[in-house]
Amino acid sequence: MTAYLIKNVSVVGAAPTDLLIRDGVVAQAGAGLSAPDAVVVEADGLVALPGLVDLHTHLREPGREDAETVESGSRAAALGGYTAVCAMANTSPVADTAGVVEQVWRLGREAGLVDVQPIGAVTVGLAGERLAELGAMADSAARVRIFSDDGHCVADPMLMRRALEYVKAFDGIIAQHAEEPRLTEGAQMHEGEVSTRLGLTGWPAVAEEAIIARDVLLAEHVGSRLHICHVSTAGSVEVLRHAKARGVRVTAEVCPHHLLLTDEVIGGSGAGAVAGSGEPGSPAGRSYDPVFKVNPPLRTATDVAALRAALVEGVIDIVATDHAPHAVEDKECEWAYARPGMLGLETALSIALEVLGPEWDLIAERLSRAPARIAGLSGHGVDPAPGVPANLTLVDPAVRRTIEPADLASRSRNTPYAHMTLPGRVVATFLRGEATVLDGKAVK
Ligand SMILES: NC(=O)N[C@@H](CC(=O)O)C(=O)O
């Protein structure tokens, strides 16, 4: 196994030091290390972070390998600085049996670029009618601990209760896609001023908030762990704040796009489309571009501000990408027919830097340590230090790069950040001491 000597790297923002990576672990840390057999990585100005962990990735295999495969998604993840991803269950067939979750887990091992931890479906076929074989998936080689019907809400409160009760036995988690389906029938975008102006059916904030309110109460009642996927509204933050203050075992994620973009982008005016300074350049002039269609939808500047504050404060625990690759024919069509979802793995760290600034400890916490803790992924989310598994990424914060869809490793092209200039570039990623990315390029 190749050894690596990383010279003058700032570990999570601390003063520069050297790291020696050997036999899968950080063997030594300190100034002026030498190791004649090691490949030297000059890291002046670079920051080392624990490898990022994504709790919400769509890999599309089995079923839609034209949009993404476990391997192409793993490569995109490694290039984004990730060392572990949790693969959502809305594949075809659905990951609702031990057989399918083991297949995804095995494909992840074969690709060997990140650890792929399958998420199992809560209900058979994501149909919301009866519980899937949660126990069999938990006992399988994939050792599933998180279950989600993501893409669909577990809308039936009795089924949700049963699922929460079932996973309690092995400290599992139900990750809810919070969307009351009766309130979002035909919905195309956030319900508000812009949807009224554009004449598109709205997806009201209350459809998310009502399910979160219900489910934190259910989780409290049965004493189980609940995770809320892709929180998108200011009201949801208030419900979560209340639940956490009561000691409910709830965690929550926010996606990069909900931290940066607003529904104004859909109108194509450009004004207000990028929350905050607008410095990254506006994606204006692309009105009704289905690349901006996503579930839950892009919301208002007020929501964006509340989500950012909640992430800093810790009411929202983590950033998760909801990387949702879609084939060209599913995106480059009329708005109403386009599938919802956007790419995220290769741009998440840049968005975090844009939104949070170079707050390295906060970034490490929200994009690596906390998601690793929630998912129970041992060896991940641990700051590089002697004896620790060498799962880490090196970032150049000084570089600003322009996102070009054609440059992405994903099989799909549906990035909402096309032609925008964003801060930060992943220079290298190591999975258990093996380089998966070097000089900004995938190693295999
Ligand atoms: N987030 C998305 O917009 N899309 C997700 C599923 C979903 O949550 O609808 C997908 O699988 O494409």
Ligand as a Chemical Component Dictionary entry (heavy atoms), coordinates in Angstrom:
data_LIG
# 
_chem_comp.id                   LIG 
_chem_comp.type                 NON-POLYMER 
_chem_comp.pdbx_formal_charge   0 
_chem_comp.three_letter_code    LIG 
# 
loop_
_chem_comp_atom.comp_id 
_chem_comp_atom.atom_id 
_chem_comp_atom.alt_atom_id 
_chem_comp_atom.type_symbol 
_chem_comp_atom.charge 
_chem_comp_atom.model_Cartn_x 
_chem_comp_atom.model_Cartn_y 
_chem_comp_atom.model_Cartn_z 
_chem_comp_atom.pdbx_ordinal 
LIG N1 N1 N 0 -35.284 15.507 -4.208 1  
LIG C1 C1 C 0 -35.778 15.376 -5.407 2  
LIG O1 O1 O 0 -36.230 16.354 -5.987 3  
LIG N2 N2 N 0 -35.794 14.196 -6.032 4  
LIG C2 C2 C 0 -35.495 12.926 -5.448 5  
LIG C3 C3 C 0 -36.637 12.333 -4.729 6  
LIG C4 C4 C 0 -37.539 13.312 -4.100 7  
LIG O2 O2 O 0 -37.288 13.673 -2.933 8  
LIG O3 O3 O 0 -38.515 13.719 -4.717 9  
LIG C5 C5 C 0 -35.076 11.973 -6.538 10 
LIG O4 O4 O 0 -34.897 10.773 -6.280 11 
LIG O5 O5 O 0 -34.915 12.423 -7.681 12 
# 
loop_
_chem_comp_bond.comp_id 
_chem_comp_bond.atom_id_1 
_chem_comp_bond.atom_id_2 
_chem_comp_bond.value_order 
_chem_comp_bond.pdbx_ordinal 
LIG N1 C1 SING 1  
LIG C1 O1 DOUB 2  
LIG C1 N2 SING 3  
LIG N2 C2 SING 4  
LIG C2 C3 SING 5  
LIG C2 C5 SING 6  
LIG C3 C4 SING 7  
LIG C4 O2 DOUB 8  
LIG C4 O3 SING 9  
LIG C5 O4 DOUB 10 
LIG C5 O5 SING 11 
# 
